[in-house]
Amino acid sequence: MKSLKNEIIARICYTDLVYDRINKKLNSELSNDKIEEIIGSVINETEESDFQQKGKNVYITNKARNIRLTINSNTFRIITADRLK
């Protein structure tokens, strides 16, 4: 049985609109490749105990980077990235 973390790493995907949303939410102007690199790093660095599945979404909270990712658990599409308050 695959772990949720490994499943997300293997299947994560992005839409064109999500890059703009992430830049807006993180108040940045990163390239699409840089966003994918950061998202991949956050997922890899985060312990699976910080992956929380609620309904159709998975929330990945990385306190060291002060970021929370939201990923659709059915399509494995990244929905957004938010700074922690």
Contacts in CASP RR format, 6 or more apart in sequence:
PFRMAT RR
TARGET T0000
AUTHOR 0000-0000-0000
METHOD contacts of the structure
MODEL  1
MKSLKNEIIARICYTDLVYDRINKKLNSELSNDKIEEIIGSVINETEESD
FQQKGKNVYITNKARNIRLTINSNTFRIITADRLK
2 10 0 8 1.000
3 48 0 8 1.000
4 48 0 8 1.000
4 51 0 8 1.000
4 53 0 8 1.000
4 58 0 8 1.000
5 43 0 8 1.000
5 46 0 8 1.000
5 48 0 8 1.000
5 51 0 8 1.000
7 76 0 8 1.000
8 43 0 8 1.000
8 51 0 8 1.000
8 58 0 8 1.000
8 60 0 8 1.000
8 71 0 8 1.000
8 76 0 8 1.000
9 40 0 8 1.000
9 43 0 8 1.000
9 44 0 8 1.000
11 76 0 8 1.000
12 39 0 8 1.000
12 40 0 8 1.000
12 43 0 8 1.000
12 71 0 8 1.000
12 76 0 8 1.000
12 77 0 8 1.000
12 78 0 8 1.000
13 75 0 8 1.000
13 76 0 8 1.000
13 77 0 8 1.000
13 78 0 8 1.000
14 32 0 8 1.000
14 35 0 8 1.000
14 36 0 8 1.000
14 77 0 8 1.000
14 78 0 8 1.000
15 77 0 8 1.000
18 77 0 8 1.000
18 78 0 8 1.000
18 79 0 8 1.000
18 80 0 8 1.000
19 32 0 8 1.000
19 35 0 8 1.000
21 80 0 8 1.000
22 28 0 8 1.000
22 30 0 8 1.000
22 35 0 8 1.000
22 39 0 8 1.000
22 78 0 8 1.000
22 80 0 8 1.000
22 81 0 8 1.000
23 29 0 8 1.000
23 30 0 8 1.000
23 35 0 8 1.000
25 80 0 8 1.000
25 81 0 8 1.000
25 82 0 8 1.000
25 83 0 8 1.000
26 67 0 8 1.000
26 81 0 8 1.000
26 83 0 8 1.000
30 38 0 8 1.000
39 69 0 8 1.000
39 78 0 8 1.000
39 81 0 8 1.000
42 60 0 8 1.000
42 62 0 8 1.000
42 65 0 8 1.000
42 67 0 8 1.000
42 69 0 8 1.000
42 81 0 8 1.000
43 60 0 8 1.000
43 69 0 8 1.000
45 62 0 8 1.000
45 64 0 8 1.000
45 65 0 8 1.000
46 60 0 8 1.000
46 61 0 8 1.000
46 62 0 8 1.000
50 60 0 8 1.000
50 61 0 8 1.000
50 62 0 8 1.000
50 63 0 8 1.000
51 58 0 8 1.000
51 59 0 8 1.000
51 60 0 8 1.000
52 58 0 8 1.000
52 59 0 8 1.000
52 60 0 8 1.000
52 61 0 8 1.000
53 59 0 8 1.000
53 73 0 8 1.000
55 73 0 8 1.000
56 72 0 8 1.000
56 73 0 8 1.000
56 74 0 8 1.000
57 70 0 8 1.000
57 71 0 8 1.000
57 72 0 8 1.000
57 73 0 8 1.000
57 79 0 8 1.000
58 70 0 8 1.000
58 71 0 8 1.000
58 72 0 8 1.000
58 73 0 8 1.000
59 68 0 8 1.000
59 69 0 8 1.000
59 70 0 8 1.000
60 68 0 8 1.000
60 69 0 8 1.000
60 71 0 8 1.000
61 67 0 8 1.000
61 68 0 8 1.000
61 84 0 8 1.000
62 68 0 8 1.000
62 69 0 8 1.000
63 84 0 8 1.000
66 83 0 8 1.000
66 84 0 8 1.000
67 81 0 8 1.000
67 82 0 8 1.000
67 83 0 8 1.000
67 84 0 8 1.000
68 81 0 8 1.000
68 82 0 8 1.000
68 83 0 8 1.000
68 84 0 8 1.000
69 78 0 8 1.000
69 80 0 8 1.000
69 81 0 8 1.000
70 78 0 8 1.000
70 79 0 8 1.000
70 80 0 8 1.000
70 81 0 8 1.000
70 82 0 8 1.000
71 77 0 8 1.000
71 78 0 8 1.000
71 79 0 8 1.000
72 79 0 8 1.000
END
